[in-house]
Amino acid sequence: MTNPAESKPPTITNLSIALSERELQVIELVAAGLTNQDIALQLAISKRTVDNHISNILTKTQTDNRVALVRWALQWGKVCIDEVNCCMIGTPPINQTINKILEKQELESA
């Protein structure tokens, strides 16, 4: 008989998760530290749509919050942060957009 405390949580494989291109964009913007409102402005969609995307992404990735989502995204090579995982990412335009947003935020806070 197995001890329930010793049982491993279910694991998911990278191949079993079907994320849309828009969901991947949202993940990258979450990883860049943007709020849902900022993501909505950046993608020209409503905040409620962003909320729905994030809810769907959390369900698909079996993560509980934004921090866990970013950790998952780094683990699976879905995002590039400060040159980490960048060799795995094939979407430089969104990374350039994220860098521009971060630079703008730094200038505004200075």
C-alpha positions as CSV (number, residue, x, y, z in Angstrom):
1,M,0.0,0.0,0.0
2,T,1.4,3.4,-0.9
3,N,1.5,6.4,1.4
4,P,-0.5,9.3,-0.1
5,A,2.1,11.7,1.3
6,E,4.7,10.0,-0.8
7,S,2.7,10.1,-4.1
8,K,4.1,12.4,-6.7
9,P,1.9,15.2,-8.1
10,P,0.8,14.7,-11.7
11,T,3.4,15.9,-14.2
12,I,2.7,17.5,-17.5
13,T,4.9,17.3,-20.6
14,N,5.6,20.2,-22.8
15,L,3.9,18.4,-25.7
16,S,0.7,18.0,-23.8
17,I,0.0,21.7,-23.5
18,A,-1.4,23.6,-26.4
19,L,-0.9,27.3,-25.9
20,S,-2.1,29.8,-28.5
21,E,0.2,32.4,-29.9
22,R,-1.7,35.0,-27.9
23,E,-1.3,33.0,-24.7
24,L,2.5,32.8,-25.4
25,Q,2.6,36.6,-25.8
26,V,0.7,37.0,-22.5
27,I,3.1,34.7,-20.7
28,E,6.1,36.7,-22.0
29,L,4.5,40.0,-20.9
30,V,3.7,38.5,-17.4
31,A,7.3,37.4,-17.2
32,A,8.4,40.9,-18.0
33,G,6.5,42.1,-15.0
34,L,3.6,43.8,-16.7
35,T,0.2,44.1,-14.9
36,N,-2.9,42.8,-16.6
37,Q,-3.9,46.4,-17.4
38,D,-0.4,47.0,-19.0
39,I,-0.7,43.8,-21.0
40,A,-4.2,44.8,-22.2
41,L,-2.8,48.2,-23.4
42,Q,0.2,46.6,-25.1
43,L,-1.9,44.0,-26.9
44,A,-4.8,46.4,-27.6
45,I,-7.3,44.1,-25.9
46,S,-9.5,44.5,-22.8
47,K,-8.2,43.8,-19.3
48,R,-11.0,41.2,-18.9
49,T,-9.6,39.4,-22.0
50,V,-6.2,39.4,-20.4
51,D,-7.7,38.1,-17.2
52,N,-9.3,35.3,-19.1
53,H,-6.1,34.5,-21.0
54,I,-4.2,34.2,-17.7
55,S,-6.9,32.1,-16.1
56,N,-6.8,29.7,-19.1
57,I,-2.9,29.7,-19.1
58,L,-2.8,28.9,-15.4
59,T,-5.2,26.0,-15.9
60,K,-3.3,24.6,-18.9
61,T,0.0,24.8,-17.2
62,Q,-1.3,23.6,-13.9
63,T,0.2,26.6,-12.1
64,D,-1.4,28.5,-9.2
65,N,-0.1,32.0,-9.7
66,R,2.0,34.4,-11.9
67,V,5.2,33.5,-10.1
68,A,4.7,29.7,-10.7
69,L,3.7,30.5,-14.3
70,V,6.9,32.4,-15.0
71,R,8.9,29.6,-13.3
72,W,7.1,27.1,-15.6
73,A,7.7,29.2,-18.6
74,L,11.4,29.4,-17.9
75,Q,11.6,25.7,-17.3
76,W,10.0,24.9,-20.6
77,G,11.8,27.6,-22.6
78,K,8.8,29.7,-23.3
79,V,10.3,33.0,-22.1
80,C,13.7,34.7,-22.2
81,I,14.6,36.9,-19.2
82,D,17.9,38.7,-19.0
83,E,19.5,36.4,-21.6
84,V,18.3,33.3,-19.7
85,N,16.8,30.7,-22.1
86,C,17.2,33.1,-25.0
87,C,18.8,30.5,-27.2
88,M,15.5,28.5,-26.9
89,I,13.2,31.3,-28.0
90,G,12.5,31.9,-31.6
91,T,10.4,35.1,-31.2
92,P,12.7,38.1,-31.0
93,P,10.0,40.7,-32.0
94,I,8.1,40.2,-28.7
95,N,11.3,40.2,-26.7
96,Q,12.2,43.6,-28.3
97,T,8.8,44.9,-27.4
98,I,9.3,43.7,-23.8
99,N,12.7,45.5,-23.7
100,K,11.1,48.7,-25.0
101,I,8.4,48.5,-22.3
102,L,10.9,47.9,-19.6
103,E,13.1,50.8,-20.8
104,K,10.1,53.1,-20.9
105,Q,9.1,52.1,-17.3
106,E,12.6,52.8,-16.1
107,L,12.6,56.2,-17.7
108,E,9.2,57.1,-16.2
109,S,10.3,56.0,-12.7
110,A,13.6,58.0,-12.9
